[in-house]
Amino acid sequence: MPAIVIVGAQWGDEGKGKATDLLGDRVDYVVRYQGGNNAGHTVVIGDECYALHLLPSGVLSDRAVPVIGNGVVIDPAVLIAEIEAMQARGVSCDRLLVSANAHLIMPHQIALDKVTERYLGTARIGTTGRGIGPSYADKAARMGIRVQDLADPGILRQKLDLVLREKNQVLTKVYNRRGIDAGAVCEQYLRHFERFSRYVADTSLVLNRALDQGQAVLLEGAQATMLDVDHGTYPFVTSSSPTAGGACVGSGLGPTRITKVLGIAKAYTTRVGSGPFPTELTGEQGERLREAGGEYGTTTGRPRRTGWFDAVIARYATRVNGITDYFVTKLDVLTGLEKIPVCVAYDVDGTRHDEVPVTQTEFHHARPVYEYLDGWRQDISGARELSDLPAGARAYVLALQDMIGAPVAAVGVGPRRDQTVLVRPVL
């Protein structure tokens, strides 16, 4: 049976949660493989809307086991609050598994995230200030605290004393902030562990055994391709690897286990935070897309930057992820437009680029080269097959398919789970 990766093909917020939820009833495990509570998925089931931050979308499935993989960084307080919020709404989290190897977000990392972002001023990255970047930095520097460390209070205190010896110097002497008390943090995190320790497991072993037994595993990332620390618009990126390759590292599954990669792309483009965005709209059209698409962050509520569909970055996403199929979301948002621009190339100082430029400087100077496709005015929210779409909407989907280098398997025509046009099977 397959291991399928769901990956964002733009700058995030493409609707990965809906795609995961759509497949969740047909798979046995849904795995979150990177990121932290700086990201969110919104899933609409009937009249109920669920905003998920750390919990995988599979928690809403009656069948799938939701898994938080080793590549995720976890704020225990946020995880506990999210579990309790789901339970209060009648959603069981009893099947949840949390990797013992996942790193924890600690108070000193949150403090440093906030103060360094303020210190950068106009050069700031646009982080959420939740400690995600510093947690990944400490992980790479071999100074991180992992979930399994909470099972040994002596080890936890020893590691914290060592880490805070440096971090408190930075907080107090560089940024003039209060230091962190190691003893208080130990007590706090051990109390957290008492509340979620029953979910902790060797998730890599569980997932590999599941595949050996013929079960299906779905892997979902947070953020997206253009926010990947290696392949995104660096330095305006996240601190982990949302691309398909990161799914192996962040779950403990080998690359030969992956059989399909489902790319998620909006029918237009958005991004949050600073950084280049060639097709960005700053006027009335951009505001129209924002309001029609409800483009406000699931986690932060801040307005997203909006722009037309960028086929150049979609082709790039297809290449670096090995995308086999696409789910194009929010096609309904474009209803009512007479002509719809699609970016097919960039102009960089008079030179045409059909692929993403090599250097950041060139990408900052990229100007979109547009083709204009016919729009449609009919309501498409009730469409369930490609033939149900009006001619303009159908032609738009097929044109994108030709441009992005992989077939479109599904199209979102509304926020609800059932508002999806299925073009070809993914499972």
VEXDREN-2710 file (C-alpha; in Angstrom, 1 decimal):
% VEXDREN-2710
k/r/px/py/pz
1/MET/0.0/0.0/0.0
2/PRO/1.1/3.6/-0.6
3/ALA/2.9/6.2/1.4
4/ILE/1.6/9.5/-0.1
5/VAL/3.0/12.9/0.6
6/ILE/0.8/16.0/0.5
7/VAL/2.9/19.1/-0.1
8/GLY/2.1/22.8/-0.7
9/ALA/3.3/24.0/-4.1
10/GLN/3.3/27.7/-3.4
11/TRP/4.1/29.7/-0.2
12/GLY/1.6/27.8/2.0
13/ASP/-2.0/28.1/2.9
14/GLU/-3.0/26.3/-0.3
15/GLY/-5.6/24.1/1.4
16/LYS/-3.5/21.1/2.4
17/GLY/-5.9/20.4/5.3
18/LYS/-8.8/19.9/3.0
19/ALA/-6.9/17.5/0.8
20/THR/-5.6/15.6/3.8
21/ASP/-9.1/15.4/5.2
22/LEU/-10.5/14.2/1.9
23/LEU/-8.1/11.3/1.8
24/GLY/-8.1/10.7/5.6
25/ASP/-11.1/8.3/5.5
26/ARG/-9.2/6.2/3.0
27/VAL/-5.8/5.9/4.7
28/ASP/-4.7/4.3/8.0
29/TYR/-2.2/6.9/9.3
30/VAL/-2.0/10.7/8.7
31/VAL/1.5/12.0/9.7
32/ARG/2.6/15.6/10.3
33/TYR/6.3/15.6/9.4
34/GLN/7.6/19.1/10.0
35/GLY/6.9/22.6/11.3
36/GLY/5.3/23.7/14.5
37/ASN/2.4/25.7/15.7
38/ASN/3.4/28.5/13.4
39/ALA/1.2/26.9/10.8
40/GLY/-2.4/25.8/10.6
41/HIS/-4.9/23.8/8.6
42/THR/-8.5/24.8/8.3
43/VAL/-11.0/21.9/7.6
44/VAL/-14.7/22.4/7.1
45/ILE/-17.0/19.4/7.6
46/GLY/-20.6/20.3/7.1
47/ASP/-21.2/23.4/9.2
48/GLU/-18.3/22.8/11.5
49/CYS/-14.9/24.5/11.0
50/TYR/-11.8/23.2/12.6
51/ALA/-8.5/25.1/12.9
52/LEU/-5.6/22.7/13.5
53/HIS/-2.1/23.9/14.4
54/LEU/-0.1/20.9/15.6
55/LEU/-2.6/18.0/15.3
56/PRO/-2.6/16.3/11.9
57/SER/-5.8/16.6/9.9
58/GLY/-6.3/12.9/10.3
59/VAL/-7.6/13.6/13.9
60/LEU/-10.9/14.4/12.2
61/SER/-11.1/11.0/10.6
62/ASP/-13.0/8.1/12.1
63/ARG/-10.4/5.7/10.8
64/ALA/-7.0/7.2/10.5
65/VAL/-4.4/7.3/13.3
66/PRO/-3.0/10.9/13.6
67/VAL/0.8/11.0/14.1
68/ILE/3.1/13.9/15.0
69/GLY/6.4/12.9/13.5
70/ASN/10.0/13.4/14.7
71/GLY/10.5/16.4/12.3
72/VAL/7.9/18.5/14.1
73/VAL/8.8/21.0/16.9
74/ILE/6.2/20.8/19.7
75/ASP/5.1/23.4/22.2
76/PRO/3.6/21.1/24.8
77/ALA/1.1/23.7/26.2
78/VAL/-0.2/24.3/22.7
79/LEU/-0.5/20.6/22.0
80/ILE/-2.4/20.0/25.2
81/ALA/-4.7/22.9/24.6
82/GLU/-5.5/21.7/21.1
83/ILE/-6.2/18.2/22.3
84/GLU/-8.6/19.5/24.9
85/ALA/-10.3/21.8/22.4
86/MET/-10.9/18.9/20.1
87/GLN/-12.2/16.7/22.9
88/ALA/-14.6/19.5/24.0
89/ARG/-16.1/19.4/20.5
90/GLY/-16.5/15.7/20.6
91/VAL/-13.4/14.8/18.5
92/SER/-11.5/11.9/20.0
93/CYS/-7.7/12.2/20.2
94/ASP/-7.3/8.7/21.7
95/ARG/-5.4/7.3/18.7
96/LEU/-2.9/10.2/18.5
97/LEU/0.8/9.2/18.5
98/VAL/3.7/11.6/19.2
99/SER/7.3/10.8/18.2
100/ALA/9.6/10.5/21.2
101/ASN/12.3/12.0/19.0
102/ALA/10.4/15.2/18.2
103/HIS/12.0/18.4/19.6
104/LEU/10.3/20.7/22.1
105/ILE/9.8/24.4/21.9
106/MET/11.2/25.9/25.1
107/PRO/10.5/29.2/26.8
108/HIS/14.0/30.6/26.0
109/GLN/13.4/29.9/22.3
110/ILE/10.1/31.8/22.3
111/ALA/11.8/34.7/24.0
112/LEU/14.7/34.8/21.6
113/ASP/12.4/34.5/18.6
114/LYS/10.4/37.5/19.6
115/VAL/13.3/39.7/20.6
116/THR/15.5/39.0/17.6
117/GLU/12.6/39.6/15.1
118/ARG/12.0/43.0/16.7
119/TYR/15.8/43.7/16.6
120/LEU/15.9/43.1/12.8
121/GLY/13.4/45.9/12.2
122/THR/12.7/46.3/8.5
123/ALA/14.9/43.3/7.7
124/ARG/12.7/41.0/9.7
125/ILE/11.7/37.6/8.3
126/GLY/8.1/37.8/9.4
127/THR/8.1/34.9/11.9
128/THR/5.1/34.2/14.2
129/GLY/7.3/34.6/17.2
130/ARG/6.4/31.2/18.5
131/GLY/10.0/29.8/18.9
132/ILE/10.0/27.6/15.8
133/GLY/13.1/28.9/14.2
134/PRO/15.2/28.9/17.4
135/SER/14.0/25.4/18.2
136/TYR/15.2/24.1/14.8
137/ALA/18.5/26.1/15.2
138/ASP/19.1/24.4/18.6
139/LYS/18.3/21.0/17.1
140/ALA/20.9/21.5/14.4
141/ALA/23.4/22.8/17.0
142/ARG/22.7/19.7/19.1
143/MET/21.4/21.8/22.0
144/GLY/17.7/20.8/21.6
145/ILE/15.4/19.2/24.1
146/ARG/13.4/16.3/22.9
147/VAL/10.1/14.7/24.0
148/GLN/11.9/11.7/25.3
149/ASP/14.0/13.9/27.6
150/LEU/10.8/14.6/29.6
151/ALA/10.8/11.0/30.7
152/ASP/14.0/11.5/32.6
153/PRO/13.9/14.6/34.9
154/GLY/17.6/14.4/35.7
155/ILE/18.6/14.5/32.0
156/LEU/16.0/17.3/31.4
157/ARG/17.5/19.4/34.2
158/GLN/21.1/18.7/33.1
159/LYS/20.4/19.7/29.5
160/LEU/18.5/22.8/30.5
161/ASP/21.2/24.0/32.8
162/LEU/23.8/23.6/30.0
163/VAL/21.6/25.3/27.3
164/LEU/20.5/28.2/29.6
165/ARG/24.1/29.0/30.5
166/GLU/24.5/30.4/27.1
167/LYS/20.9/31.5/26.2
168/ASN/20.5/33.5/29.4
169/GLN/23.7/35.4/28.6
170/VAL/22.2/36.4/25.3
171/LEU/18.8/37.4/26.7
172/THR/20.2/39.4/29.6
173/LYS/23.4/41.0/28.2
174/VAL/22.6/41.4/24.5
175/TYR/18.8/42.1/24.6
176/ASN/18.4/43.3/28.2
177/ARG/15.7/40.8/28.9
178/ARG/15.0/38.6/31.9
179/GLY/16.7/35.2/32.1
180/ILE/14.9/31.9/32.2
181/ASP/14.8/29.8/35.4
182/ALA/15.8/26.2/34.6
183/GLY/14.0/24.8/37.7
184/ALA/10.7/26.5/36.9
185/VAL/10.9/25.3/33.3
186/CYS/11.6/21.7/34.4
187/GLU/8.6/21.7/36.7
188/GLN/6.4/23.2/34.1
189/TYR/7.4/20.8/31.3
190/LEU/7.2/17.7/33.5
191/ARG/3.6/18.7/34.4
192/HIS/2.9/19.0/30.7
193/PHE/4.4/15.5/30.1
194/GLU/2.1/14.0/32.6
195/ARG/-0.8/15.1/30.4
196/PHE/0.4/13.9/27.0
197/SER/2.9/11.1/27.8
198/ARG/0.4/8.4/26.9
199/TYR/0.6/9.4/23.3
200/VAL/4.4/9.1/23.0
201/ALA/5.7/6.3/20.8
202/ASP/8.4/5.1/18.4
203/THR/6.4/6.5/15.4
204/SER/9.0/5.5/12.8
205/LEU/8.7/1.9/13.8
206/VAL/4.9/2.1/13.9
207/LEU/4.7/3.6/10.4
208/ASN/7.1/1.2/8.8
209/ARG/5.3/-1.7/10.3
210/ALA/2.0/-0.3/9.0
211/LEU/3.4/-0.2/5.5
212/ASP/4.8/-3.7/5.8
213/GLN/1.2/-4.8/6.7
214/GLY/-0.3/-3.2/3.6
215/GLN/-1.8/-0.1/5.3
216/ALA/-1.8/3.3/3.7
217/VAL/0.1/6.3/5.2
218/LEU/-0.5/9.9/4.3
219/LEU/2.2/12.4/5.2
220/GLU/1.3/16.1/5.4
221/GLY/3.7/19.1/5.8
222/ALA/3.1/22.6/7.1
223/GLN/4.0/25.7/5.0
224/ALA/5.1/24.8/1.4
225/THR/7.8/24.5/-1.2
226/MET/8.7/28.2/-1.5
227/LEU/9.2/28.3/2.3
228/ASP/11.6/25.4/2.4
229/VAL/14.8/26.2/4.1
230/ASP/16.8/24.8/1.1
231/HIS/14.6/25.3/-1.9
232/GLY/12.5/28.3/-0.9
233/THR/13.0/32.1/-1.2
234/TYR/15.8/32.1/1.4
235/PRO/16.1/33.8/3.9
236/PHE/12.3/34.5/3.9
237/VAL/11.5/30.8/4.6
238/THR/10.7/28.5/7.5
239/SER/13.4/26.6/9.4
240/SER/12.5/23.1/8.2
241/SER/11.9/21.2/4.9
242/PRO/8.2/21.2/3.9
243/THR/9.2/19.6/0.5
244/ALA/8.5/15.9/-0.2
245/GLY/12.1/15.0/0.8
246/GLY/11.4/16.4/4.2
247/ALA/8.6/13.9/4.7
248/CYS/11.2/11.0/4.9
249/VAL/13.4/12.8/7.3
250/GLY/10.5/14.0/9.4
251/SER/8.7/10.7/9.7
252/GLY/11.4/8.0/9.7
253/LEU/10.2/6.5/6.4
254/GLY/12.8/5.7/3.7
255/PRO/12.4/7.4/0.3
256/THR/11.6/4.1/-1.4
257/ARG/8.4/4.0/0.6
258/ILE/6.9/7.1/-1.1
259/THR/4.7/6.1/-4.0
260/LYS/2.9/9.4/-4.8
261/VAL/3.4/13.1/-4.1
262/LEU/0.2/15.2/-4.2
263/GLY/0.9/18.9/-4.8
264/ILE/-1.6/21.4/-3.5
265/ALA/-1.9/24.8/-5.3
266/LYS/-4.5/27.5/-5.1
267/ALA/-6.0/28.7/-8.3
268/TYR/-4.3/32.0/-7.5
269/THR/-1.3/32.6/-5.1
270/THR/-0.8/33.9/-1.6
271/ARG/2.0/34.2/0.9
272/VAL/2.4/35.4/4.5
273/GLY/5.4/37.3/5.8
274/SER/8.2/39.1/4.1
275/GLY/10.0/38.2/0.9
276/PRO/9.6/38.4/-2.9
277/PHE/6.3/37.6/-4.5
278/PRO/6.3/38.3/-8.3
279/THR/2.6/38.2/-9.0
280/GLU/1.5/40.1/-5.9
281/LEU/-1.5/42.5/-6.2
282/THR/-1.5/45.4/-3.8
283/GLY/-4.6/47.3/-5.0
284/GLU/-8.3/46.6/-5.4
285/GLN/-7.9/43.3/-7.2
286/GLY/-5.6/42.0/-4.4
287/GLU/-8.2/43.0/-1.8
288/ARG/-10.9/41.3/-3.8
289/LEU/-9.0/38.0/-3.8
290/ARG/-8.3/38.4/-0.1
291/GLU/-11.9/38.9/0.9
292/ALA/-13.4/36.4/-1.6
293/GLY/-10.9/33.7/-0.5
294/GLY/-11.0/34.5/3.2
295/GLU/-7.2/35.0/3.1
296/TYR/-6.3/35.5/6.7
297/GLY/-3.9/33.2/8.6
298/THR/-5.4/30.2/10.4
299/THR/-2.8/30.6/13.2
300/THR/-2.2/34.4/13.4
301/GLY/-5.3/35.9/11.7
302/ARG/-3.0/38.3/9.8
303/PRO/-4.0/39.1/6.2
304/ARG/-2.2/37.2/3.5
305/ARG/-0.6/38.8/0.5
306/THR/-2.5/37.8/-2.7
307/GLY/-1.6/37.5/-6.4
308/TRP/-2.4/35.7/-9.6
309/PHE/-1.4/32.1/-10.3
310/ASP/2.3/31.7/-10.9
311/ALA/3.0/28.7/-13.2
312/VAL/6.8/29.3/-12.9
313/ILE/6.9/28.4/-9.2
314/ALA/4.4/25.6/-9.7
315/ARG/6.7/24.0/-12.3
316/TYR/9.5/24.5/-9.8
317/ALA/7.5/22.8/-7.1
318/THR/6.7/19.9/-9.5
319/ARG/10.4/19.4/-10.1
320/VAL/11.8/19.7/-6.6
321/ASN/9.1/17.5/-5.0
322/GLY/8.6/15.0/-7.8
323/ILE/4.9/15.8/-7.7
324/THR/2.8/13.1/-9.4
325/ASP/-0.7/14.8/-9.1
326/TYR/-2.1/18.2/-8.2
327/PHE/-5.1/19.3/-6.2
328/VAL/-6.0/22.8/-7.3
329/THR/-8.0/24.6/-4.6
330/LYS/-10.3/27.6/-4.4
331/LEU/-11.2/27.8/-8.0
332/ASP/-14.5/29.2/-7.0
333/VAL/-12.8/32.4/-5.7
334/LEU/-12.1/33.4/-9.3
335/THR/-15.8/33.2/-10.4
336/GLY/-17.0/36.5/-11.9
337/LEU/-13.7/37.6/-13.5
338/GLU/-13.9/38.4/-17.2
339/LYS/-10.2/37.6/-17.8
340/ILE/-7.8/35.8/-15.5
341/PRO/-4.0/36.5/-15.7
342/VAL/-1.6/33.6/-15.3
343/CYS/2.1/34.2/-14.9
344/VAL/3.9/31.9/-17.4
345/ALA/7.4/33.4/-17.2
346/TYR/9.4/36.2/-15.6
347/ASP/11.1/39.2/-17.1
348/VAL/14.3/40.0/-15.3
349/ASP/16.0/43.2/-16.6
350/GLY/14.8/42.4/-20.1
351/THR/15.6/38.7/-20.1
352/ARG/12.8/36.1/-20.1
353/HIS/13.0/33.3/-17.5
354/ASP/10.7/30.3/-17.9
355/GLU/12.1/28.8/-14.7
356/VAL/12.8/30.3/-11.3
357/PRO/16.0/32.4/-11.5
358/VAL/19.1/31.0/-9.9
359/THR/19.9/34.0/-7.6
360/GLN/17.8/35.7/-5.0
361/THR/18.7/39.1/-6.5
362/GLU/17.2/38.0/-9.9
363/PHE/14.1/36.7/-8.2
364/HIS/13.6/40.0/-6.3
365/HIS/13.7/41.7/-9.7
366/ALA/11.4/39.3/-11.5
367/ARG/8.4/40.8/-13.2
368/PRO/5.5/38.5/-14.3
369/VAL/4.9/37.7/-17.9
370/TYR/1.1/37.1/-18.1
371/GLU/-1.2/35.1/-20.4
372/TYR/-4.9/36.0/-20.0
373/LEU/-7.5/33.2/-19.9
374/ASP/-11.2/33.6/-20.2
375/GLY/-13.2/33.7/-17.0
376/TRP/-16.7/32.5/-16.1
377/ARG/-19.7/33.9/-14.1
378/GLN/-21.6/30.7/-13.3
379/ASP/-21.6/29.4/-9.7
380/ILE/-19.4/26.3/-9.6
381/SER/-19.8/25.3/-6.0
382/GLY/-22.1/22.4/-6.9
383/ALA/-19.8/20.9/-9.5
384/ARG/-18.5/17.4/-8.7
385/GLU/-17.1/16.3/-12.1
386/LEU/-14.9/18.2/-14.6
387/SER/-17.8/18.2/-17.1
388/ASP/-20.0/20.1/-14.5
389/LEU/-17.7/23.1/-14.7
390/PRO/-18.5/25.9/-17.2
391/ALA/-16.3/26.1/-20.2
392/GLY/-14.1/28.9/-18.9
393/ALA/-13.4/27.2/-15.5
394/ARG/-12.7/23.8/-17.2
395/ALA/-10.3/25.5/-19.7
396/TYR/-8.6/27.3/-16.8
397/VAL/-7.9/24.0/-15.0
398/LEU/-6.7/22.3/-18.2
399/ALA/-4.4/25.2/-19.0
400/LEU/-2.8/25.1/-15.6
401/GLN/-2.3/21.4/-16.0
402/ASP/-0.4/22.0/-19.2
403/MET/1.8/24.6/-17.5
404/ILE/2.7/22.9/-14.3
405/GLY/4.0/19.6/-15.5
406/ALA/1.7/17.2/-13.6
407/PRO/-1.9/16.1/-14.0
408/VAL/-4.7/17.7/-12.0
409/ALA/-6.4/15.0/-9.9
410/ALA/-8.9/17.2/-8.0
411/VAL/-10.3/20.7/-7.9
412/GLY/-11.7/22.6/-4.9
413/VAL/-14.9/24.5/-5.7
414/GLY/-15.8/25.5/-2.1
415/PRO/-14.6/25.2/1.5
416/ARG/-16.5/22.1/2.5
417/ARG/-15.2/18.6/2.3
418/ASP/-17.7/17.6/-0.4
419/GLN/-17.1/20.6/-2.6
420/THR/-14.5/18.9/-4.7
421/VAL/-14.3/18.0/-8.3
422/LEU/-12.6/14.6/-8.7
423/VAL/-10.8/14.3/-12.0
424/ARG/-8.7/11.2/-11.4
425/PRO/-8.1/8.8/-8.5
426/VAL/-5.2/9.5/-6.2
427/LEU/-5.5/6.3/-4.1
END
